[in-house]
């Protein structure tokens, strides 16, 4: 563990030892660092899991109470029907209505959300959309010479 005073660091708060002995049993960890977390969390991605559901991923552990109480909006006349904070506190699921449209780029904004160290989510918005699957490619032989 790098910082024993940052229990919210999750996997980012662990690393291998720098000691040439391979470890530091009985002494202070070679990677010990009690610097406070001053880094603002970010929205790392938005997954459109269905036409009425989004999964928002954050780059670090979020405060689950701040996520549950956050002000969440989606542009384009989309209403939020429910928000579920996942047990892994770096994800939230947002249910929306009406269905998302594949021809629209939306903006998701999450206000008043913080990480475990009370750093505010910045930037607090991200653009997303639904990709349209390409039509299947049909193989064929084409000739510009009608005699062929």
C-alpha positions in Angstrom: 0.0 0.0 0.0 1.3 3.4 -1.0 -0.8 5.7 1.3 -2.4 4.1 4.3 -4.3 7.4 4.9 -6.0 7.1 1.5 -8.3 4.0 1.8 -10.3 5.2 -1.2 -7.4 4.9 -3.6 -8.3 1.3 -4.5 -6.0 -0.4 -7.0 -4.2 2.9 -7.6 -3.0 2.9 -4.0 -1.0 -0.3 -4.5 2.3 -0.9 -6.3 5.3 -3.2 -6.1 8.2 -2.5 -3.8 11.2 -0.4 -4.9 13.4 -2.2 -2.4 16.3 -4.2 -4.0 15.6 -6.9 -1.4 12.1 -7.4 -3.0 10.2 -6.0 0.0 10.5 -4.2 3.2 9.1 -6.4 5.9 9.3 -4.9 9.4 10.1 -1.5 8.1 8.3 1.4 6.3 7.2 0.4 2.9 9.6 1.6 0.2 6.7 3.2 -1.8 5.2 4.9 1.3 3.7 8.3 0.4 1.1 10.1 2.5 0.6 12.9 0.0 -3.1 13.8 0.0 -5.3 13.1 -3.1 -5.7 16.5 -4.7 -6.6 15.2 -8.2 -10.1 15.8 -9.5 -11.9 12.7 -10.7 -13.0 12.5 -14.4 -15.7 10.7 -16.3 -13.6 8.1 -18.2 -16.4 6.8 -20.4 -20.1 6.5 -21.0 -21.4 3.2 -22.3 -24.8 3.0 -23.9 -25.9 -0.3 -22.6 -29.4 0.0 -24.2 -31.6 2.7 -25.8 -32.7 3.6 -22.2 -29.6 2.9 -20.1 -26.2 4.4 -19.7 -23.2 3.2 -17.6 -20.9 6.0 -16.5 -17.3 5.0 -15.6 -15.1 7.3 -13.5 -11.3 7.2 -13.4 -11.2 6.8 -9.6 -13.2 5.8 -6.6 -16.2 8.1 -6.1 -18.1 9.0 -3.0 -21.2 6.9 -3.4 -23.4 9.4 -1.4 -22.3 12.3 -3.6 -23.1 10.2 -6.7 -26.6 9.3 -5.4 -27.3 12.9 -4.6 -25.7 14.4 -7.8 -27.6 16.5 -10.2 -27.6 14.5 -13.5 -28.8 15.8 -16.8 -28.7 14.6 -20.4 -29.3 17.0 -23.3 -31.7 16.5 -26.1 -34.9 16.3 -24.1 -33.8 13.1 -22.3 -35.2 12.6 -18.8 -33.5 10.6 -16.0 -35.9 8.0 -14.6 -33.4 6.5 -12.1 -29.8 6.4 -11.0 -28.1 3.3 -9.5 -24.7 3.7 -7.9 -22.8 0.4 -8.5 -21.2 -1.5 -5.7 -17.9 -0.8 -7.4 -18.0 3.0 -6.6 -16.4 4.1 -9.8 -19.6 3.3 -11.9 -23.2 4.5 -12.0 -26.1 3.3 -14.1 -28.5 5.9 -15.5 -31.9 4.9 -16.8 -33.5 7.4 -19.3 -36.6 8.1 -21.3 -37.4 8.5 -24.2 -35.2 6.1 -26.1 -31.8 7.5 -27.2 -31.5 8.3 -30.9 -28.5 7.1 -33.0 -28.4 10.3 -35.0 -27.9 12.5 -31.9 -24.8 13.5 -29.9 -25.8 14.0 -26.3 -24.2 15.8 -23.4 -24.2 14.1 -20.0 -23.6 16.5 -17.0 -23.1 15.4 -13.4 -23.0 18.2 -10.9 -22.0 18.0 -7.2 -20.2 14.6 -7.4 -16.9 14.1 -5.6 -14.4 11.3 -5.1 -13.6 9.8 -1.7 -11.2 12.6 -0.9 -13.9 15.2 -1.6 -12.3 16.4 -4.9 -15.0 17.7 -7.3 -15.7 15.9 -10.6 -14.0 18.1 -13.3 -14.8 18.4 -16.1 -18.4 17.6 -15.1 -19.7 16.8 -18.6 -19.0 14.5 -21.5 -20.5 14.1 -25.0 -21.6 10.6 -26.1 -23.7 9.0 -28.8 -24.8 5.7 -30.2 -22.7 4.4 -33.1 -24.6 3.0 -36.1 -23.5 -0.4 -37.3 -22.3 -0.4 -40.9 -24.2 -2.3 -43.5 -22.8 -5.7 -44.4 -20.3 -5.7 -47.2 -21.4 -7.8 -50.2 -18.5 -9.3 -52.2 -18.9 -9.4 -55.9 -17.1 -9.0 -59.2 -17.8 -5.9 -61.1 -16.6 -5.1 -64.6 -16.8 -1.9 -66.6 -16.5 -3.9 -69.8 -19.9 -5.5 -70.7 -18.1 -8.1 -72.8 -16.5 -9.7 -69.7 
